[in-house]
């Protein structure tokens, strides 16, 4: 099953657009489509908050990384400001996704 996303008016793919694609191409009703998309992203975010990695085959991996505190600097005043430790989400694209992206560049224009 292949999904068409050619009709994007903006360069961003939104949750609303994903729900619309489920409605149009799979046949779910609009409420089910929206609920499915919301549940998908809630599951991903909840897993990351708990510290679990999220691996989506053929797409990539989301991981939580702890960053240590470090000294920073206010670019406007030059004043030294401590940056506290924090957790950040990192994304690493799969080889398949990287190949698809590079394939678009390799195509003749």
GIFENPE-V531474 format. One record per residue. N is the residue number from 1. PHI is phi in whole degrees, -180 to 180 (999 if undefined). OMEGA is omega in degrees with one decimal (* if undefined). Layout:
n: [N & N]
phi: [PHI & PHI]
omega: [OMEGA & OMEGA]
This chain:
n: [1 & 2 & 3 & 4 & 5 & 6 & 7 & 8 & 9 & 10 & 11 & 12 & 13 & 14 & 15 & 16 & 17 & 18 & 19 & 20 & 21 & 22 & 23 & 24 & 25 & 26 & 27 & 28 & 29 & 30 & 31 & 32 & 33 & 34 & 35 & 36 & 37 & 38 & 39 & 40 & 41 & 42 & 43 & 44 & 45 & 46 & 47 & 48 & 49 & 50 & 51 & 52 & 53 & 54 & 55 & 56 & 57 & 58 & 59 & 60 & 61 & 62 & 63 & 64 & 65 & 66 & 67 & 68 & 69 & 70 & 71 & 72 & 73 & 74 & 75 & 76 & 77 & 78 & 79 & 80 & 81 & 82 & 83 & 84 & 85 & 86 & 87 & 88 & 89 & 90 & 91 & 92 & 93 & 94 & 95 & 96 & 97 & 98 & 99 & 100 & 101 & 102 & 103 & 104 & 105 & 106 & 107 & 108 & 109]
phi: [999 & -118 & -105 & -100 & -126 & -70 & -89 & -66 & -83 & -119 & -72 & -95 & -94 & -101 & -61 & -62 & -70 & -61 & -63 & -64 & -63 & -61 & -63 & -74 & -99 & -109 & 99 & -68 & -75 & -63 & -66 & -63 & -62 & -63 & -63 & -67 & -64 & -61 & -64 & -60 & -73 & -65 & -61 & -64 & -66 & -62 & -64 & -67 & -61 & -75 & 95 & -84 & -74 & -117 & -116 & -114 & -56 & 80 & -121 & 161 & -123 & -106 & -136 & -95 & -127 & -88 & -106 & -75 & -66 & -154 & -78 & -127 & -146 & -71 & -66 & -79 & -104 & 81 & -68 & -74 & -134 & -75 & -102 & -74 & -66 & -159 & -108 & -129 & -94 & -117 & -126 & -122 & -69 & -74 & -62 & -62 & -65 & -61 & -65 & -62 & -66 & -68 & -60 & -67 & -76 & -76 & -69 & -67 & -89]
omega: [-177.4 & -178.7 & 178.6 & 176.4 & -177.4 & -173.0 & 179.0 & 177.8 & 177.7 & -178.8 & -178.5 & 173.9 & -174.2 & 175.5 & 178.9 & 179.4 & 176.2 & 178.3 & 178.5 & 177.6 & 177.1 & 179.0 & -174.9 & -168.9 & 178.4 & 176.9 & 174.0 & 175.9 & -172.2 & 179.7 & 178.2 & 179.9 & 179.8 & -179.6 & -179.8 & 179.0 & 178.9 & -180.0 & 179.3 & -177.7 & 175.0 & 178.4 & 178.5 & -177.0 & 177.6 & 178.6 & 179.6 & 178.4 & 178.7 & 178.4 & -179.9 & 173.3 & 175.8 & -178.8 & 178.4 & -175.3 & 178.1 & -179.0 & 178.8 & -177.1 & 171.7 & -179.3 & 174.1 & 179.3 & 177.2 & 177.3 & -178.4 & 174.9 & -179.0 & 176.6 & 177.5 & -178.6 & 174.4 & -175.0 & -178.2 & -175.0 & -176.5 & -178.7 & 177.8 & -179.6 & 177.9 & 175.5 & -175.6 & 176.1 & -178.6 & 175.0 & 179.9 & 176.3 & 174.1 & 177.9 & 175.0 & -179.0 & 176.9 & 177.8 & 179.2 & 179.9 & 178.3 & 179.0 & 178.0 & -179.7 & 179.4 & 178.3 & 178.0 & 180.0 & -177.2 & -178.6 & 179.3 & -177.6 & *]
